Amino acid sequence: MWRGLIGDIRTPGSSESRLFAVAIRFGLLAKLSTISLCTVLGVVAATGTAQVAVGLIGTSLVAWYLLRLRGLPDSTALLGDMLMAALAGASQAWLGPPSAVSWGLRTAFLCAVIAHYDWPRRARSAWAVSLSAIGGFAAGALVQTPTPEAVRLTVLLVIQTTLARVVFIVLRATARAVDQAHERVAEQQRQAAVVTARRLAERESLATLHDTACTTLMMVSTGAAESDSSWLPARARRDLEALQQRTEVTGVVDLADLLHEAEFDHRVRLDIDVSGPLPTSARAASAILYGLREAVVNVAQHAGTDVAVLRAGRDDDTVWVELVDQGRGFDPSDLPARHRGIADSIQGRCAMAGATAAVSSAPGTGTTIRWEVTAAGSPAAPPPPSNLARFIQQRMFDGYRAGLLCVVLVELTIACVTGMIGAGSRDILAWALFAVVGAGLSALTLLRRPIAGPLRWIGLAVVAACSVILTPAMPVDPPALGSHWCLGLIGWYVLVLLLDLRLPIIGAVLAAHAAWLFGLIASSGGGVQDLAAVALVAVGVTGFQFAVAAALVLIRQSANEAAEVAERDEAMRRQAAVAAHTHADHTRRYAELSREAVPLLTGLADGTLDPNDEQTRTRCAIEAARMRVLFAERDAADDTLIHELRAAIDVAERRGVTVHLAVRGKPLGMPRDVRRALLQAVLNGVLTARSKARITVLRTESHVRLSSYCDDAVDTGIPQPSHPDVDVSTDSEGGALWVQATWPRTAPRPPAASSAEAPPRTLLSQ
Amino acid sequence: MIDDHPAVAAGIQAWYAASDPPIRVVASGATAQTAWLPPGRDADVVVLDLLLAPDHPECFGDLRRLADAGRRVIVYTMREDEQVALTCLELGAFTFLTKAEGQQHLVDATIAAAHDRPYIAPALAGAFAADTKSHRPQLSAREQEVLIEWFQCESKQLVAKRIGITTNTVGTYLDRVRLKYANVGRPAPTKAALVVRAIQDGIITLEEL
């Protein structure tokens, strides 16, 4: 609170900025309109020197604030504001005995109170202006006639100024709370966006890996280049390009062009029937194209035919592509999880890019795969309406109400202290009714319940009834009327009760209140000067209240704008966060590939590696198996380790190696990098086997051990993975290769000679 | 020899015929009756194919009855999991082999069984190594290590080289593990015979048990 009273320095959020901007605008416009009106009325109400003084000082004040509207440097503005505020207060020196209807008091009040909204960022400046006004008035009143009334009015000014400050702090705290709440939500959304984007990029890159490097390396490892390897360099180059590319595609492309230009598996003769243009998002186009390539490879490998038809076209807003073969066909529901070509490349990736892919096939009837995507440029669904604006509006509204209620309660207290001494029964009854309504409103606010429906109108009726009760007891002398306790209070009640209604309604009710005051003077035969004096009070008090209402409505309406700004900022931050993460991921993934896949593909592309060399083929098999383990990581399997191990064993078996897998013990949870290291170690072993291999998995409570043993290994020279918690050891004898990977590391084995445990007796007896 | 698959039976018969010393198959059949009726009643060793399928619920019962009658039973099965292996040994099976382990292990195990000597093939070593039962015998660190290495490698030379002991010592450690298992849980004549023979051979002393 004290920090708030003096002011502090921090970067305001979007709601807080909006509040400040509106406060400044409200401050200047409210001062200009109320002071100019008051001046006119003040001139009418005054005579002689007073008239001249009001006219001169009033005109200079209006001129100054007009100048301020055009913008001035802060230091000049502050100095001028202080001077003008002091002058407004000091005008009391020429205006006769201080009273509630004095122009000097009214303008000093406006300057002192509004300063806190005029200078929202600088509490010290606000206080400087307020105190200048109050000081000016006190000095003016002292010079004029130091009466108890002058002291009372000065004290009131101080209280009202402090109240204005408190209300400002409540508003600002609300705005900050809104900003913080929004920031928290945004932070969560940002994290979610990053997670989603990373997962999408990961999937996409794995799908790319599957279609490009993994397939090529698999082909080389199983001897697909034995008879003819002329296709290999181009394919390896294309794979390298695909791996280097960031998986981030934007913009619109013509899918028809791409289909004509694309290279497909050389083993299939494609009959292409494509009529363009087929505008699609580049993301969808690339997803379809990758899937299509994979599908053609599938035709070559599994369909038992070397002919397929590729058709593409457009129906209304839908672009479609079809690949039809008359081959063997298969039952799509009967595909092993390891054969993930269809699952990932064709359907999964399309889903990511907003396209669909449907596979229809049955044994003996051939296979049709159909892709569909909304054509680019077609009307997209409108974005969902933001609920941020509503959220800001609601929270800010609660804040305004709390602020206004503060005013009501303080005014009620002041009324009790100053108005109830020696008051008549009507006054006491009315005050009691006000107090009841005030208590009710406070309760509703504390309970965070809305003030709406019948409650609102009951409250208003009670306030109106108070006016009626008070009417016979109201003084008809303008200074006494102007300082009557109910004068400001009624207006504040109206504001609290009607705050969420439209401005004209609030204005009409406030006007009715002012009319009631006029009616009191007019019915008792007051002259023009009396009427002008009352009007001065009406403008200074009720008019000011109307300005407050207008400002609050303005802030409420600007919630949309605040929300928009907040969302735009947030979108940029989100984009930056996503970009940073996906870029880092891409770099990390590429670094992993650079160890083995990239050198292999580069060698195959430029011919420095012979695809029919046993060692090269073994290295290709190991890298393909490593990738298959990565693909298998995304499956939901009961026993992840064994599931991923089988993906690698599958590669060995495709190379004609008989693998015996023995598993002992129950599944044990372990970090992914540990699992990767364990698997990499054994697949570096098992894939070197020429004819058969034995893989064992032994899981005890304390350790997980993977081992591969084969007695006819190819020497690949591939280093074993190093992981701080995984112990990898390799033993070889003759052609046999035994790889053991243990997690966590075991203590180093003591040398046999110094072993604490005595060898069996039989050893000694032998 | 009890196996309901004639091809398997024929294959085993061929392996036995070629072994040194040769092993004679006195009777062969699909059910346990083969081992109870002559000429199978007089066989030194029973090779039992453990079929734990719903249509063969009696397998463990057959094994227990044969073991209780003092017959040396080698369980020879497709089953890989360690619980089955440990249960078979608990019931008194002489040893446990998986069909994937093949010719040499079966021949060696049969000869060992005929002489009441322990035999642990890698699959059984793995089951011992992964055993977490509360009544598991207390194994020394070295015994546990040999079990693990033997399960993983199936080359006694490499295991011996890796641990830094001789191939014979590897065998001795394995035998001792087998004897410790024979000495816990449910008593059976076959287990007693194993222990008696081991003490005679000097593999283990009475105090050690």
Interface residues (C-beta under 8 A of the other chain):
Chain A: H660 A662 V663 R664 G665 R694 T696 L698 R699 T700 E701 R705 S707 Y709 D711 S729 D731 E733 A736 W738 Q740 R749 P751 A752 S755 E757 P759 P760 R761 T762 L763 S765 Q766
Chain B: E80 D81 E82 T98 A100 P122 A123 G126 A127 A129 A130 T132 S140 A141 R142 E145 I148 F151 Q152 C153 E154 S155 Q157 L158 K161 R162 I163 G164 I165 T166 N168 T169 T172 Y173 R176 D201 G202 I203 T205
